[in-house]
């Protein structure tokens, strides 16, 4: 097993790609599953519609509100089942959002997520321009909504990430001097779906720089070269990709994933100790 090593391959507001070395596929998949289902985030769970002049039913509006991603503060709020109020609703486990809009124009009016007013400025929609509903002139809508922490294993609206996946780190090796057939090289270049091959100035085949970022281990080059090109996955090395809608910062997300992971290990050890296993 090689030492654990992490490198950031790509980082943006909504995507983080890491090169992870020295980790087993089993552990990496466990972290992926925790990230998808067991990191708590805020989402609207209860909606009270006091006035609805829109063409949509109350249930449809409620469903749309529940799927609006909300920025989350895990240091302040608790899961309802862990709160002192036992989930009845208090400032430690619940956030109130309201929306009151009257269309005073002569045209239809679009109501967006930015029209939701939160009683906590830290718990707001990640984007102000997520459409909720459209109302006609002189129409009105009044909504009260309550957001709580939840887990995606209970409902997808509490999913902390949009997507998370990993793939093997690819290694492609070949002897360029053994690939001198121009027709064969042309076929290798043409058939690679990621266009990772090109001809060098000396006319020999070569890989583009940082090809491993894009190689999908499809083995097309290996097949079209008559096995002259070796395509393997590097041992215990993976490209780990996280797509986020912005509800949690990456450092908070990853820290929470490992907290849950260690909690599960501690729980397993406790349960194991309580078993009466004969040696």
Wavefront OBJ file of the C-alpha trace (Angstrom):
o trace
v 0.000 0.000 0.000
v 1.444 3.378 -1.016
v 1.255 6.305 1.496
v -1.963 8.335 1.433
v -1.667 11.314 -0.898
v -4.178 13.925 -2.061
v -3.866 16.370 -4.948
v -6.453 18.869 -6.172
v -6.983 18.384 -9.875
v -9.824 20.850 -10.340
v -11.682 23.194 -7.990
v -14.575 25.526 -8.695
v -17.678 26.687 -6.882
v -19.640 23.608 -7.914
v -16.995 20.966 -8.604
v -14.002 19.469 -6.816
v -11.806 16.798 -8.393
v -9.108 15.085 -6.346
v -6.410 12.555 -7.156
v -6.401 10.142 -4.208
v -3.557 7.658 -3.745
v -2.961 5.044 -1.066
v -6.586 4.206 -0.327
v -8.579 1.047 -0.949
v -11.583 1.032 -3.257
v -13.731 -0.239 -0.364
v -12.934 2.738 1.866
v -13.288 5.243 -0.956
v -16.701 3.827 -1.843
v -17.761 3.968 1.808
v -16.858 7.674 1.898
v -18.771 8.211 -1.347
v -21.903 6.563 0.042
v -21.725 8.578 3.278
v -21.335 11.777 1.282
v -24.414 10.918 -0.764
v -26.740 9.836 2.019
v -25.581 10.678 5.554
v -24.279 14.251 5.634
v -27.058 16.457 7.096
v -28.129 19.609 5.260
v -31.023 22.053 5.450
v -34.161 21.724 3.323
v -37.721 22.981 3.596
v -39.827 20.270 5.219
v -43.062 22.039 6.174
v -45.001 24.572 4.109
v -48.061 26.615 5.055
v -49.692 28.338 2.072
v -51.940 31.154 3.255
v -52.708 32.581 -0.182
v -52.164 31.058 -3.616
v -53.504 32.818 -6.704
v -51.079 30.992 -9.003
v -52.149 28.278 -11.498
v -50.204 25.632 -9.530
v -51.703 23.484 -6.786
v -50.453 24.023 -3.231
v -48.823 20.568 -3.265
v -46.770 21.362 -6.366
v -45.481 24.625 -4.881
v -44.612 22.821 -1.645
v -42.666 20.192 -3.577
v -40.745 22.851 -5.526
v -39.867 24.681 -2.300
v -38.570 21.468 -0.729
v -36.120 20.941 -3.593
v -34.519 24.404 -3.349
v -30.971 23.864 -1.984
v -30.293 25.929 1.141
v -26.927 26.984 2.529
v -26.304 25.068 5.742
v -24.566 25.852 9.027
v -23.736 22.583 10.795
v -22.143 24.376 13.763
v -25.440 25.966 14.841
v -28.249 23.586 13.928
v -29.007 20.042 15.085
v -30.986 17.219 13.604
v -34.542 17.399 15.055
v -34.154 13.978 16.732
v -31.000 15.228 18.505
v -32.473 18.580 19.585
v -33.651 19.343 23.124
v -37.101 20.189 21.743
v -37.417 16.618 20.395
v -38.128 17.943 16.918
v -41.074 20.158 17.875
v -39.327 23.159 16.301
v -36.992 25.631 17.987
v -34.220 28.070 16.954
v -31.639 25.271 17.321
v -33.200 22.941 14.772
v -35.574 24.994 12.616
v -35.404 28.006 10.302
v -38.404 30.000 9.128
v -38.684 31.294 5.555
v -41.528 33.481 4.312
v -42.647 34.715 0.913
v -45.282 37.397 0.389
v -45.582 38.801 -3.134
v -48.350 40.804 -4.788
v -48.221 41.416 -8.517
v -48.981 45.100 -9.039
v -47.820 45.112 -12.655
v -49.887 44.592 -15.786
v -47.954 41.486 -16.785
v -47.291 38.091 -15.224
v -44.681 37.991 -12.482
v -42.132 35.237 -11.826
v -41.442 34.388 -8.172
v -37.926 33.143 -7.477
v -36.053 31.572 -4.576
v -34.605 35.011 -3.813
v -38.108 36.109 -2.778
v -37.890 33.793 0.242
v -36.977 35.744 3.385
v -35.164 33.746 6.056
v -35.021 34.521 9.780
v -31.355 33.428 9.645
v -29.213 35.242 7.044
v -26.890 32.209 6.893
v -29.683 29.824 5.854
v -30.770 31.072 2.447
v -31.149 29.565 -1.047
v -27.813 28.957 -2.770
v -29.167 30.770 -5.839
v -31.645 33.656 -5.918
v -32.979 32.783 -9.359
v -34.506 29.321 -8.953
v -38.077 29.637 -10.338
v -40.880 28.765 -7.934
v -44.104 29.897 -9.582
v -45.583 32.564 -11.845
v -48.572 34.721 -10.919
v -50.819 36.906 -13.067
v -51.544 40.614 -12.562
v -53.307 41.502 -9.289
v -52.549 37.991 -7.984
v -50.956 37.302 -4.631
v -49.036 34.550 -2.884
v -48.275 34.225 0.834
v -46.176 31.324 2.101
v -44.643 30.270 5.399
v -42.027 27.524 5.235
v -39.864 25.774 7.803
v -36.490 24.216 7.051
v -34.764 21.559 9.142
v -31.658 19.405 8.931
v -32.170 15.995 7.387
v -30.417 13.085 5.676
v -30.637 12.062 2.030
v -31.283 8.443 3.032
v -34.669 9.725 4.240
v -35.362 12.044 1.271
v -33.311 13.242 -1.705
v -33.979 16.912 -0.889
v -31.448 16.553 1.964
v -28.635 15.397 -0.324
v -25.424 17.302 0.458
v -23.957 16.862 -3.045
v -25.375 16.764 -6.547
v -23.167 13.841 -7.501
v -20.030 12.076 -6.335
v -18.067 9.439 -8.217
v -14.589 8.009 -8.628
v -12.673 6.218 -11.337
v -9.377 4.389 -11.574
v -6.243 6.393 -12.230
v -5.137 5.330 -15.741
v -1.625 4.461 -16.882
v -0.953 4.103 -20.598
v 2.462 2.836 -21.706
v 3.954 1.964 -25.084
v 7.156 1.987 -27.084
v 6.723 4.628 -29.790
v 9.445 3.052 -31.918
v 7.345 -0.134 -32.155
v 4.442 1.830 -33.635
v 5.774 3.004 -36.980
v 2.867 1.995 -39.195
v 1.257 5.298 -40.252
v -2.101 3.685 -40.989
v -2.136 1.963 -37.589
v -1.212 5.184 -35.778
v -3.921 7.076 -37.630
v -6.474 4.486 -36.520
v -5.341 4.735 -32.872
v -5.640 8.528 -32.950
v -9.024 8.444 -34.672
v -10.605 5.739 -32.493
v -9.639 7.162 -29.087
v -12.911 8.700 -27.821
v -11.075 11.283 -25.684
v -8.576 12.208 -28.462
v -5.575 11.560 -26.201
v -3.077 10.613 -28.918
v -1.250 12.729 -31.468
v 1.790 12.553 -33.723
v 5.076 14.032 -32.520
v 7.291 16.170 -34.757
v 9.284 13.047 -35.655
v 6.112 11.352 -36.879
v 5.910 8.910 -33.973
v 2.835 8.404 -31.800
v 2.692 10.199 -28.456
v 0.249 10.862 -25.631
v -0.977 14.354 -24.915
v 0.124 15.990 -21.667
v -1.886 15.027 -18.577
v -3.819 12.412 -20.567
v -4.748 10.691 -17.291
v -7.207 13.479 -16.501
v -9.429 12.332 -19.346
v -8.614 8.662 -20.059
v -11.591 6.396 -19.327
v -9.680 3.087 -19.623
v -11.795 2.094 -22.614
v -8.868 0.065 -24.092
v -9.577 1.339 -27.613
v -5.898 2.168 -28.162
v -4.840 -1.242 -26.881
v -7.187 -3.088 -29.246
v -6.314 -0.985 -32.294
v -2.570 -1.315 -31.712
v -2.566 -5.095 -31.603
v -1.748 -5.104 -27.869
v 1.333 -2.885 -28.404
v -0.132 -0.315 -26.008
v -0.543 -1.230 -22.326
v -3.561 0.233 -20.509
v -3.805 -0.427 -16.777
v -5.225 1.214 -13.676
v -2.688 2.393 -11.091
v -2.953 0.404 -7.854
v -4.927 2.101 -5.026
v -5.087 5.378 -6.964
v -8.317 7.085 -8.032
v -9.741 10.278 -9.462
v -12.476 11.380 -7.052
v -15.057 13.879 -8.307
v -17.569 15.834 -6.197
v -20.308 17.951 -7.750
v -21.905 20.364 -5.289
v -24.901 22.681 -5.433
v -23.274 24.905 -2.796
v -25.127 23.924 0.376
v -21.845 23.152 2.178
v -18.267 24.298 1.676
v -15.958 21.489 0.567
v -13.844 21.507 3.742
v -16.970 21.298 5.928
v -18.413 18.538 3.739
v -15.297 16.341 3.811
v -14.755 16.887 7.542
v -18.341 15.806 8.245
v -17.955 12.721 6.037
v -15.039 11.504 8.150
v -16.892 12.304 11.396
v -19.739 10.037 10.278
v -17.244 7.404 9.074
v -15.497 7.231 12.476
v -18.847 7.204 14.286
v -19.784 4.110 12.292
v -16.483 2.419 13.175
v -16.980 3.212 16.878
v -20.538 1.869 16.717
v -19.331 -1.311 15.031
v -16.636 -1.855 17.677
v -19.171 -1.279 20.479
v -21.626 -3.735 18.963
v -18.821 -6.258 18.463
v -17.736 -5.986 22.086
v -21.290 -6.720 23.226
v -21.430 -9.954 21.247
v -20.572 -13.158 23.024
v -18.293 -14.753 20.450
v -16.509 -17.954 21.346
v -12.878 -18.079 20.310
l 1 2 3 4 5 6 7 8 9 10 11 12 13 14 15 16 17 18 19 20 21 22 23 24 25 26 27 28 29 30 31 32 33 34 35 36 37 38 39 40 41 42 43 44 45 46 47 48 49 50 51 52 53 54 55 56 57 58 59 60 61 62 63 64 65 66 67 68 69 70 71 72 73 74 75 76 77 78 79 80 81 82 83 84 85 86 87 88 89 90 91 92 93 94 95 96 97 98 99 100 101 102 103 104 105 106 107 108 109 110 111 112 113 114 115 116 117 118 119 120 121 122 123 124 125 126 127 128 129 130 131 132 133 134 135 136 137 138 139 140 141 142 143 144 145 146 147 148 149 150 151 152 153 154 155 156 157 158 159 160 161 162 163 164 165 166 167 168 169 170 171 172 173 174 175 176 177 178 179 180 181 182 183 184 185 186 187 188 189 190 191 192 193 194 195 196 197 198 199 200 201 202 203 204 205 206 207 208 209 210 211 212 213 214 215 216 217 218 219 220 221 222 223 224 225 226 227 228 229 230 231 232 233 234 235 236 237 238 239 240 241 242 243 244 245 246 247 248 249 250 251 252 253 254 255 256 257 258 259 260 261 262 263 264 265 266 267 268 269 270 271 272 273 274 275 276 277 278 279
